[in-house]
Each structure stands twice: as C-alpha cells, then as structure tokens.
Amino acid sequence: MGNRLSGKVALVTGSGQGIGRAIAIALAEEGAKVVTNNRAPVKKNVANQLDEAKLARLTPEQLKWYHEEIEKYKGDAETTAQAIREAGYEASAVFGDITDFYVAKRIVDKAAEIYGSVDIVVNVAGAFGFAPIEKITPELWDKVTAVKPKGHFNIIRHAVPYMRKNKWGRIINCASPAWTGGGGLRQSEYCAANAGTVGLTWALAEELAEDGITVNAFCPAAKTRASIDMELFDKVVDEDERATKTGEPFAPYDETPPPELFASFIAYLASDEAAQITGSVFMTMGNFIGLYSYPTITASMVNEDGAWTMEKIIEMAPKTLLKNYKNINQHKNGKRE
C-alpha cells in the first residue's frame, strides 16, 4: 500500500493474533520487513481466563457463543508471517518468550540475522488476570508484570544497540487505558504493569533522543481474544471475584471495534513523518485516536516557617494544596468516575 517503511526491519512481539497481528500487517504494507513473535506455536486456541471449570458454568447458549467466537482468533507468529508473505510482503516468525532476558536477546539477534538489523520494535505482548486485590497471588502478579514492563524492557535492551548503530530507531510500546487505574477494573496488577510501561516509555524517550530513536506508547481498546474473557468472566464467578466493580465488561463485546481500524497509526509512528513525536502516550480505539496529557503539578504549598507540623498542614492545605481538590472517585475524566 505504501513504501514509507521501505528498507526498515520491524520486530512485533505478541503478533500471533489480535492487535499485534493487525500492526504487523500494517507495517508490512508500508514496506517494512517484519519479524513476528509470540511465545510458541499455538496448539489449541483457548481463552486465557476461562478454564474448564468456568466454561462448565456457562449456559448452553453462552458456551455456543464462546466456541464460535474463539475460532475467530486462531493463529500464531507463523500464521501472521504467512499471511504477510501471501500478500506479497516480507515476513519471518521467531518464537520465544520475551519474559526471559536471554531468549529476548535471541529473538532480537535472530531478527537482525534474517534481515540485517532491527529498526522498529513494537511491543504488543501482554498478560493479564482478573482478581480483586485480596485475591491476587504472587504468581499472578509476577506473570502479568513479567511481560509488561519487564518483557518490553528485555526486547528494547537488546534492540537499542542496533538502532544506535544506525542512528535511527522507533520503539512503540503497547500499554492500556488501564494504566490510569480507572474504569472500575479489579485488575490492579494489570494496571500497575501498564503504568510501568508508560513510565518506561517516558524515561527512554528522553534517554534515547540524541540517538535518533523515538519512544512512544499506545493504549488500545480493541476486540481481541481477550475481549471474550472480559465478556464472559464475570458471568461465571462469584461476586467477590469479578473483574470489574459493576460485573459488566469494560466495553461490550459487540460494540468493541477491531484493531485493524487504527493499525496504520502505529505504522505512522514508525515512519520518518513522526520523527519529532516521542515520549507520547496515545489512546487508540476504532477510528478514534487520543493524546494523553503529561502529568503536571496543579497545586502546591510551602511552609515558610520550616518543617511541616500537623497543625500547619490542617491550617494551610484547604486554602492552597487542596483548595480545588477532588479525589479519584470524584474527578470525572474519561472512564474514571
């Protein structure tokens, strides 16, 4: 469709299906040589949060819907690469778990071995789990944060030397609207993982600016295999285990647009046209693209008399620091109420 990324090599983690697959195809359509990646070839396609015990609690109608929808999300890194090649572009699959530092190095080095370098990294791989804070296990916390931000770091860590050598690079990390902690989610480990991804993005945008490397993040809301989990999970668990405070999905499945609608925006961020865009966090949903603001201090207070005392804080805070204060539940901003 275009040649804006001609001569560039793009590595897309988590590109077996869903958002990563759509982005890998969009990059290829702009001329990039694409290396697709996920942990391993898919042997059986299942929803990650719906085990056999939970599936058994679905009604026959719900179970029928589940089997029909899950079949739409078959695929892995090789099937994505094959689809790209069949469309007339270049792509190769490299399987491997990015949560392992040394496996991540092998993935990056293999991409460079195949195509000569690594110019673009799009970290889409992610993991999540549904649990209120008192039911989050150490295993769940580590599983989710091992991919974001640790796995993203692992890939970036090994790709940056190739980019620095060429004085050109694009790093684009997939976070989530959950990085703000809003939306009534009871998935704090997932919110923390994505907030960490945003922090990593901001830090590297400044660190790598003089090397011709831009670093941005996008927070997608899109229909993927994970949307099936969101649609059904709260229907088959007890109230104290629900993934959301309301028991309703973050976004209704039928109203959630596919990732193909915004995939070209990620290709744009990888292009020369976006050379001045760095350290930015975008929300992408269907044909909507939004830009998050950078956090700033909006109020302050200073004690000219020296160290703060409780009495001084009680006296001054309502007049200065907290004069127009609203807490997180009062401040309506996007999904936050």
Secondary structure, 3 states (H helix, E strand, C coil): CCCCCCCCEEEEECCCCHHHHHHHHHHHHCCCEEEEECCCCCCCCCCCCCCHHHHCCCCHHHHHHHHHHHHHHCCCHHHHHHHHHHCCCCEEECCCCCCCHHHHHHHHHHHHHHHCCCCEEEECCCCCCCCCHHHCCHHHHHHHHHHHHHHHHHHHHHHHHHHHHHCCEEEEEECCHHHHCCCCECCHHHHHHHHHHHHHHHHHHHHCHHHCEEEEEEEECCCCHHHHHHHHHHHCCCHHHCCECCCCCCCCHHHCCCHHHCHHHHHHHCCHHHCCCCCCEEEEECCEEEECCCCCCCCCCCCCCCCCCHHHHHHHHHHCCCCCCCCCCCCCECCEC
